[in-house]
Amino acid sequence: MDQPDHNAHTPSFWRRPAGMALATAALIAGFYLLREHWGHVLGYWPYLLLLACPLMHLMHGHGRHGNHAQPSRRTHNDQE
């Protein structure tokens, strides 16, 4: 009998050879673009840093703060 293998895991696009080639090409293009326009980037550096703060806050899962399980507190009467 042929049963589908539910444990088979297909890798994401970025783990496939085409995704890795695209990521590598993007890194190389970004390096050369940044290298040629470094003088312009330095002028906007403080603004880019300020923009990165709220973006990183959003990327780290803002809104999941209430999902943490609260540990039970033990009192001195619970020593048994």
Protein Blocks (a to p, Z undefined) as FASTA:
>chain_A
ZZddfkbccddfklpmklmmmmmmmmmmmmmmmmmmmmmmmmmmmmmmmmmmmmmmmmno
pailmmpccdddddfklmZZ
